[in-house]
């Protein structure tokens, strides 16, 4: 098991692809759309032998017992991202299971805004905070 996990604009539910922001951010998310997310989910499991509802594919469907096995986790989600709700829900699920978790919402930003590191201060700041956190988890 890794000592820590970092997720940037993650899709934690390939199965139902539900969540408030899948609908409320559909007009604001410049990268994702519901059909695009479904297509990616289909491709993700194609030929894998797994169902989209398997917790290995859709961790939001995992039990609390399975959640407790996960390492400290940093989740960064963008305010305009259709997947924002996935990250927030996973953060709550991890917290409830007793797993250390940081959920940082980058308001008024797009899906995986960290790709703009060096060009946008929000992205650079996010990467700096993540790097500091990972360094602490790795013991210096």
Sine and cosine of phi, psi and omega as CSV:
sin_phi,cos_phi,sin_psi,cos_psi,sin_omega,cos_omega
0.00,0.00,0.73,-0.69,0.04,-1.00
-0.92,0.39,0.35,-0.94,0.00,-1.00
-0.97,0.24,-0.31,0.95,0.01,-1.00
-0.28,-0.96,0.30,-0.95,0.01,-1.00
-0.70,-0.72,0.64,-0.77,0.07,-1.00
-0.81,-0.58,0.77,-0.64,0.02,-1.00
-0.81,-0.59,0.80,-0.60,0.02,-1.00
-0.95,-0.32,0.90,-0.43,0.00,-1.00
0.75,0.67,0.81,0.58,-0.11,-0.99
-0.98,0.21,0.46,-0.89,0.16,-0.99
-0.97,-0.23,0.97,-0.24,-0.06,-1.00
-0.99,-0.12,0.02,1.00,0.00,-1.00
-0.65,-0.76,1.00,0.05,0.03,-1.00
-0.96,0.28,-0.36,0.93,-0.13,-0.99
-0.97,0.25,-0.91,0.42,-0.07,-1.00
-1.00,-0.08,-0.38,0.93,-0.05,-1.00
0.72,0.69,0.75,0.66,0.02,-1.00
-0.97,-0.25,0.11,-0.99,0.02,-1.00
0.69,-0.73,0.59,-0.81,-0.07,-1.00
-0.79,0.61,-0.66,0.75,-0.08,-1.00
-0.97,0.22,-0.22,0.97,0.13,-0.99
-0.88,0.47,-0.49,0.87,0.02,-1.00
-0.99,-0.15,-0.76,0.65,-0.11,-0.99
-0.93,0.38,-0.46,0.89,0.00,-1.00
-0.98,-0.17,0.09,1.00,-0.07,-1.00
-0.87,0.49,-0.49,0.87,0.02,-1.00
-1.00,0.03,-0.25,0.97,-0.05,-1.00
-0.98,-0.18,-0.43,0.90,-0.05,-1.00
-0.98,0.22,0.92,-0.40,-0.06,-1.00
-0.99,0.12,-0.13,0.99,-0.08,-1.00
-0.95,-0.32,-0.68,0.73,-0.09,-1.00
-0.98,-0.18,0.38,-0.92,0.19,-0.98
-0.57,-0.82,0.34,-0.94,0.01,-1.00
-0.85,0.53,-0.72,0.69,0.03,-1.00
-0.89,0.46,-0.60,0.80,0.02,-1.00
-0.90,0.43,-0.71,0.71,0.02,-1.00
-0.88,0.47,-0.66,0.75,0.03,-1.00
-0.90,0.44,-0.69,0.73,0.01,-1.00
-0.88,0.48,-0.68,0.73,0.03,-1.00
-0.91,0.42,-0.65,0.76,0.03,-1.00
-0.89,0.45,-0.68,0.74,0.03,-1.00
-0.87,0.48,-0.72,0.70,0.00,-1.00
-0.91,0.41,-0.58,0.81,-0.04,-1.00
-0.87,0.49,-0.66,0.75,-0.06,-1.00
-0.99,-0.10,-0.22,0.97,-0.05,-1.00
-0.81,0.59,0.84,-0.54,0.04,-1.00
0.97,0.25,0.04,1.00,-0.06,-1.00
-0.99,0.11,-0.37,0.93,-0.09,-1.00
1.00,0.10,0.00,1.00,0.02,-1.00
-0.97,-0.25,0.45,-0.89,0.11,-0.99
-1.00,-0.01,0.48,-0.88,0.05,-1.00
-0.89,0.45,-0.33,0.94,0.00,-1.00
-1.00,-0.01,0.00,1.00,0.07,-1.00
-0.94,0.35,0.74,-0.68,-0.01,-1.00
-0.85,0.53,-0.39,0.92,0.08,-1.00
-0.93,0.37,-0.40,0.92,0.01,-1.00
-0.99,-0.16,-0.64,0.77,-0.01,-1.00
-0.83,-0.55,0.99,0.12,-0.09,-1.00
-0.86,0.52,-0.38,0.93,0.05,-1.00
-0.89,0.46,-0.30,0.95,0.00,-1.00
-1.00,-0.05,0.04,1.00,-0.01,-1.00
-0.96,0.28,0.43,-0.90,0.04,-1.00
-0.97,0.24,0.28,-0.96,0.07,-1.00
-0.87,0.50,-0.60,0.80,0.02,-1.00
-0.87,0.49,-0.68,0.73,0.04,-1.00
-0.93,0.38,-0.62,0.79,0.00,-1.00
-0.88,0.48,-0.64,0.77,-0.04,-1.00
-0.88,0.47,-0.32,0.95,-0.01,-1.00
-0.99,0.13,-0.17,0.99,-0.09,-1.00
-0.99,0.15,0.47,-0.88,-0.02,-1.00
-0.98,0.20,0.16,-0.99,0.13,-0.99
-0.78,0.62,0.65,-0.76,-0.14,-0.99
-0.74,-0.67,0.69,-0.72,0.12,-0.99
-0.94,-0.33,0.81,-0.59,0.02,-1.00
-0.86,-0.52,0.84,-0.55,0.07,-1.00
-0.92,-0.39,0.81,-0.58,0.04,-1.00
-0.77,-0.64,0.48,-0.88,-0.01,-1.00
-1.00,-0.09,0.56,-0.83,-0.03,-1.00
-0.86,0.50,-0.58,0.81,-0.02,-1.00
-1.00,-0.09,0.06,1.00,-0.05,-1.00
-0.97,0.25,0.72,-0.69,0.10,-0.99
-0.88,0.48,-0.43,0.90,-0.04,-1.00
-1.00,0.00,0.10,1.00,-0.01,-1.00
-0.79,0.61,-0.72,0.69,-0.04,-1.00
-0.88,0.47,-0.55,0.83,0.03,-1.00
-0.87,0.50,-0.73,0.68,0.00,-1.00
-0.91,0.42,-0.68,0.73,0.00,-1.00
-0.91,0.41,-0.66,0.75,0.02,-1.00
-0.92,0.40,-0.65,0.76,0.03,-1.00
-0.91,0.42,-0.65,0.76,0.07,-1.00
-0.85,0.53,-0.70,0.72,0.01,-1.00
-0.91,0.41,-0.66,0.75,0.00,-1.00
-0.90,0.44,-0.68,0.73,0.05,-1.00
-0.90,0.44,-0.70,0.71,0.00,-1.00
-0.86,0.51,-0.71,0.70,0.01,-1.00
-0.88,0.48,-0.57,0.82,0.01,-1.00
-0.99,0.17,-0.06,1.00,0.04,-1.00
1.00,0.02,0.26,0.97,0.02,-1.00
-1.00,0.01,0.69,-0.72,0.08,-1.00
-0.90,0.43,0.78,-0.63,-0.03,-1.00
-0.55,-0.84,0.61,-0.79,0.15,-0.99
-0.87,-0.49,0.81,-0.58,0.10,-0.99
-0.89,-0.46,0.88,-0.47,0.00,-1.00
-0.90,-0.44,0.84,-0.54,0.02,-1.00
-0.98,-0.18,0.84,-0.54,0.02,-1.00
-1.00,-0.06,1.00,-0.01,-0.06,-1.00
-0.85,0.52,0.52,-0.85,0.05,-1.00
0.84,0.55,0.44,0.90,0.01,-1.00
-0.89,-0.46,0.24,-0.97,-0.02,-1.00
-0.98,-0.21,0.19,-0.98,0.01,-1.00
-0.73,0.68,0.78,-0.62,-0.01,-1.00
0.74,0.68,0.81,0.58,-0.01,-1.00
-0.88,0.48,-0.29,0.96,0.02,-1.00
-0.89,0.45,-0.29,0.96,0.08,-1.00
-0.88,0.48,-0.29,0.96,-0.02,-1.00
-1.00,-0.04,0.26,0.97,0.00,-1.00
-0.80,0.59,0.70,-0.71,-0.04,-1.00
1.00,0.00,-0.35,0.94,0.00,-1.00
-0.93,-0.36,-0.48,0.88,-0.02,-1.00
-0.82,-0.58,0.79,-0.61,-0.04,-1.00
-0.87,0.50,-0.53,0.85,0.02,-1.00
-0.90,0.44,-0.67,0.75,-0.01,-1.00
-0.94,0.35,-0.70,0.71,0.01,-1.00
-0.88,0.48,-0.69,0.72,0.03,-1.00
-0.88,0.47,-0.66,0.75,0.02,-1.00
-0.88,0.47,-0.74,0.67,0.00,-1.00
-0.89,0.46,-0.63,0.78,0.03,-1.00
-0.90,0.44,-0.68,0.73,0.01,-1.00
-0.92,0.39,-0.65,0.76,0.03,-1.00
-0.90,0.44,-0.70,0.71,0.00,-1.00
-0.87,0.50,-0.67,0.74,0.02,-1.00
-0.89,0.46,-0.70,0.71,-0.01,-1.00
-0.89,0.45,-0.72,0.70,0.00,-1.00
-0.90,0.44,-0.64,0.77,0.03,-1.00
-0.87,0.49,-0.67,0.74,0.04,-1.00
-0.89,0.45,-0.66,0.75,-0.01,-1.00
-0.93,0.37,-0.53,0.85,-0.03,-1.00
-0.99,0.12,-0.03,1.00,0.06,-1.00
1.00,0.10,0.50,0.87,0.12,-0.99
0.94,-0.34,0.00,0.00,0.00,0.00
